C-alpha cells in the first residue's frame, strides 16, 4: 500500500466506515476534519454490549485486525 492510500484510509470517512472497527463490529458513521481544532467522530455498533464482546473486537490485542481490514479495503479500490 502506498503512503497516499494509508492517508486516505485514515482521513476519509468513506474509507473509515469500511475498516475502522474489527469485524463483526461496524463503523456506522465517521467524520474527519483535519483542520487545527478539527473533529474526529465515529459511531460504532456491535453484536452486544458485554465486556466479552468488547474483547472480541480485537482492541485488547491492538489494532492488528483493523489494520488488516484497512489494507484489504484500500486494495479493493486499486
N, C-alpha and C positions, 0 to 999 in steps of 0.2 A: 504494500500500500504506500502511496506517495504521502509526503507531509501535507499536501493540499487536501487529500482525501480524509486524512485524520482530522485536520482542522474543520473541514466541512461536517464531518460526522459528529464532532463535539459542539459545533456552534450553530447549526441549522436545525430548527425544530422539526422540519420534515424528515430529518435523518434520526434525530434523538428518539423519536417515538418508536422507531424500529428496533433499537438495541439497548436503550439506557437501563432497563431493568432486566435481570436474568429471568428467562422463561422458567416457569409458567406465568410469572408476573408480567404486567404490561404497563407501558407508559401511555396514558390516555391523552395527555396534553403536555406541551412543552413551550416555554418562552425563553428566548435568549437575546438579551440586549447587551451588546459588548461595549457600550459606551461607559466611561467612568461613572460610577454610581448607578450602573445599569441593573438589570434584573435577570435572574435565572430562576425559573419556576418549572416544576414538573409535577404532574398528578399521576400517581401510580395506583394500580389495582391488582389485587392478588386473590388467590383462591380462598383464603381465610385470614383472619386477623390474629392467629395464635403465634406464640413465640416460636414454636416449631416451624410454622410456615415461613416466618421471617428468616430462620436459619436456612431453610431450603432455598431462599432467594439466592444464596451464594455470597452474600456480603461478608459473612464470617470467614470466608476463605479468600477475601479480597475481590478485586474487580475482574478476575480471570474470565469468568463466564460471560460477563457483559462485554468484555473486550473481544472475545471470540465472536459475539453477536455483531459488534461494530464492524469487524473485519469482514464477516460474511455479507452484511448489508451493503457495505461500500463496494465489495467485489461484484455484487449483482448489478450495480449501477455502471460498471465498466470502468 
